[in-house]
Amino acid sequence: MGDSRLPHPGQFVQVLQGRDKGKYAVIVEVIDNKFVKIADGDKRKFDNPKKKNLLHLRLFNETSSEVADSLRETGRVTNGKLRFALSKFIEKVEMQNNTVQDQKGD
């Protein structure tokens, strides 16, 4: 999908600044080269996404194909689909973090 440094719908992010610092979300819209809209399907629903400066987000190389496909086909995504994609992603990230910590402990 082009340059991996450029944000795209369906991409996972972690909020680095603001009230939601540390939380994970999914990009649901790219506004321009500086701002995106993010949602998590829980506190921040698809119908009311948060506009965030890209400098305040940690972009992951991983994208939810289900979310990206839904956005591309219908222009919308269900909050349930966002929550499901995020829960799978967070589970994967936490598993990787535990593996790294286990290796440091040896």
C-alpha positions as CSV (number, residue, x, y, z in Angstrom):
1,M,0.0,0.0,0.0
2,G,2.8,2.4,-0.8
3,D,5.1,4.0,1.8
4,S,4.7,2.4,5.2
5,R,5.4,5.7,6.9
6,L,2.3,7.2,5.5
7,P,-0.9,6.5,7.5
8,H,-3.7,4.6,5.9
9,P,-7.2,3.5,7.0
10,G,-7.2,0.3,9.1
11,Q,-3.7,1.0,10.5
12,F,-3.1,0.4,14.2
13,V,-1.8,3.3,16.3
14,Q,-1.0,4.0,19.9
15,V,-1.8,7.4,21.4
16,L,1.3,9.2,22.8
17,Q,-0.3,12.5,23.9
18,G,-3.5,13.6,25.5
19,R,-6.2,12.1,27.6
20,D,-6.1,8.8,25.8
21,K,-2.3,8.4,26.2
22,G,-1.2,4.7,26.0
23,K,-4.5,3.5,24.4
24,Y,-4.6,1.7,21.1
25,A,-6.9,2.7,18.2
26,V,-7.4,2.3,14.4
27,I,-7.1,5.0,11.8
28,V,-10.5,5.4,10.2
29,E,-9.7,8.4,8.0
30,V,-6.7,10.3,6.8
31,I,-7.4,14.0,6.7
32,D,-4.1,15.2,5.3
33,N,-0.4,14.6,5.8
34,K,-0.6,15.9,9.4
35,F,-4.0,14.7,10.8
36,V,-6.0,11.5,11.0
37,K,-9.2,10.4,12.6
38,I,-9.0,7.4,15.0
39,A,-11.6,5.2,16.7
40,D,-11.5,2.2,19.0
41,G,-15.1,1.1,18.8
42,D,-15.5,1.5,22.6
43,K,-15.0,4.9,24.1
44,R,-14.4,6.5,20.7
45,K,-17.0,5.2,18.3
46,F,-16.8,5.2,14.5
47,D,-19.5,7.9,14.3
48,N,-17.5,10.2,16.5
49,P,-13.8,9.6,15.7
50,K,-11.0,11.6,17.4
51,K,-9.0,13.9,15.2
52,K,-5.3,13.4,16.1
53,N,-2.0,15.0,15.0
54,L,0.3,12.3,13.6
55,L,3.1,13.5,15.8
56,H,1.0,12.4,18.8
57,L,0.6,8.8,17.5
58,R,2.8,5.8,17.3
59,L,2.1,4.2,13.9
60,F,2.4,0.4,13.7
61,N,3.3,-1.3,10.4
62,E,0.3,-3.7,11.0
63,T,-3.1,-3.0,9.4
64,S,-6.5,-4.7,9.9
65,S,-7.5,-6.0,6.5
66,E,-11.1,-6.4,7.7
67,V,-11.3,-2.8,8.8
68,A,-9.5,-1.5,5.7
69,D,-11.7,-3.6,3.4
70,S,-14.9,-2.4,5.1
71,L,-13.9,1.2,4.9
72,R,-12.9,0.9,1.2
73,E,-16.1,-0.9,0.3
74,T,-18.8,0.9,2.3
75,G,-17.0,3.9,3.8
76,R,-18.0,2.6,7.2
77,V,-16.9,0.0,9.8
78,T,-18.9,-1.4,12.7
79,N,-17.7,-0.6,16.2
80,G,-17.8,-4.4,16.9
81,K,-15.3,-4.9,14.1
82,L,-13.0,-2.2,15.4
83,R,-13.1,-3.7,18.9
84,F,-12.5,-7.2,17.6
85,A,-9.5,-6.1,15.4
86,L,-8.0,-4.1,18.3
87,S,-8.4,-6.9,20.8
88,K,-6.5,-9.3,18.5
89,F,-3.8,-6.7,17.9
90,I,-3.4,-5.8,21.6
91,E,-3.2,-9.5,22.4
92,K,-0.4,-9.9,19.9
93,V,1.5,-6.9,21.1
94,E,1.3,-8.0,24.8
95,M,2.5,-11.5,23.8
96,Q,5.5,-9.9,22.0
97,N,6.2,-7.7,25.0
98,N,6.1,-10.7,27.4
99,T,8.4,-12.6,25.1
100,V,10.9,-9.7,25.1
101,Q,10.7,-9.4,28.9
102,D,11.2,-13.1,29.3
103,Q,14.4,-13.0,27.2
104,K,15.7,-10.0,29.2
105,G,15.1,-12.0,32.4
106,D,17.4,-14.9,31.4
